[in-house]
Amino acid sequence: MSQIDLMGLVRANVKELKAYQVENLDEGTKLHANENPYPPSQELLDKIFQRLDKLELNRYPDPDCRNLKKAIAARTGVLTEQIIIGNGSDELIQYLMQVLCNEGETIAFPDPTFAMYGITAQGLGLKPVSFPLNDNWDFKAGPALEILTEQKARLVFISYPNNPTGNCFSDQEIQQIIEQFEGIVVLDEAYQDFSGKTFLKQMEKHNNLVILRSLSKIGLAGLRVGYGIFPTLLAEQVNKVRLPYNSNTVSQWVATELLNNFTSVQNQIHSILDERNRLMDELSKFPSITVYPSNSNFILFRDSKDGVFNKLKENGILLRNLSSHPRLKNCLRVTIGTKQENDQFLNQLRKVTS
Ligand SMILES: Cc1ncc(COP(=O)(O)O)c(C=O)c1O
């Protein structure tokens, strides 16, 4: 029987890490994970059932995801050689760091932002550095560039729109970063379908730009599909570290269908945007609440009353609690749900804040 010191074998940077934690509810209204509240269309579900027995699940998936890349190329106008599919865009964040940073080197991001940039960096033994957002959750390129240069950052991650604040940063400031930063700028456009804004065109002029997108927010969170658009040269390097068959057969097939027949998803996006505007209006009527503008499928708000998150949770409404971040005391993030879910949320919120 072996009884070795397991923790003694674990790398120090991993021991220090706190795992990315997401609360969950078995039942209730889940408005915490920025998912699409609507299931795939009946038409797509029927196609999946019909197709399942022809998918040869005993075989490995297409390692190059050719059909999915063609669908993405057709929608974005980029070359298939520029595209890499990830098991969620999270995977691509890790690959970028793996390819571009040696141990101990720096990656940067604004703060507050998506937690996985920092967690992934630390897990790889890199140094995460942040530059603070101002009170409008925006930044100025000048001071950000100073930090990037001083810290010799190799990569800067810009969530556009930003999770969890919900807004798009000023285009002008991002443009200046793209033009002046001597490293890779990753525009993480996971919520682009809701913002309608992108820096994709800039890739024609600047070779230091990478765009990440996700299908998790528009209906396929359970299948884990994200993609990156890279300068071809960089895509070739990322492909060297990409795990073989990282995107499975079912995910590739369903994602291809969804992108090639986008109308029903587009209708869902419109409904989510309508509901977002309604929820914004309703939330701003609460005297104790400050609502922040959103270009996403979620809204950040601050409630001056304590304990709202737990009270909502006890009543079956799960939001994302951001209070542990020093800049986000009493802040909650609500994902836009169906009209019914949003009404349930608003009703409970009225009860717990009254
Ligand atoms: C800004 C941002 N980037 C990336 C991701 C990861 O998305 P995926 O599900 O594609 O891994 C998320 C998920 O919440 C996100 O908010």
PDBQT file of the ligand as one rigid body, heavy atoms in Angstrom, charges set to zero:
ROOT
HETATM    1  C1  LIG A 401     -15.828  36.748 -21.542  1.00  0.00    +0.000 C 
HETATM    2  C2  LIG A 401     -15.923  35.261 -21.622  1.00  0.00    +0.000 A 
HETATM    3  N1  LIG A 401     -15.050  34.589 -22.360  1.00  0.00    +0.000 NA
HETATM    4  C3  LIG A 401     -15.100  33.265 -22.476  1.00  0.00    +0.000 A 
HETATM    5  C4  LIG A 401     -16.052  32.527 -21.807  1.00  0.00    +0.000 A 
HETATM    6  C5  LIG A 401     -16.033  31.045 -21.921  1.00  0.00    +0.000 C 
HETATM    7  O1  LIG A 401     -16.985  30.600 -22.768  1.00  0.00    +0.000 OA
HETATM    8  P1  LIG A 401     -17.046  29.105 -23.269  1.00  0.00    +0.000 P 
HETATM    9  O2  LIG A 401     -18.287  28.535 -22.705  1.00  0.00    +0.000 OA
HETATM   10  O3  LIG A 401     -17.051  29.193 -24.764  1.00  0.00    +0.000 OA
HETATM   11  O4  LIG A 401     -15.806  28.401 -22.769  1.00  0.00    +0.000 OA
HETATM   12  C6  LIG A 401     -16.990  33.169 -21.008  1.00  0.00    +0.000 A 
HETATM   13  C7  LIG A 401     -17.995  32.414 -20.263  1.00  0.00    +0.000 C 
HETATM   14  O5  LIG A 401     -18.657  32.857 -19.401  1.00  0.00    +0.000 OA
HETATM   15  C8  LIG A 401     -16.923  34.579 -20.912  1.00  0.00    +0.000 A 
HETATM   16  O6  LIG A 401     -17.784  35.260 -20.158  1.00  0.00    +0.000 OA
ENDROOT
TORSDOF 0
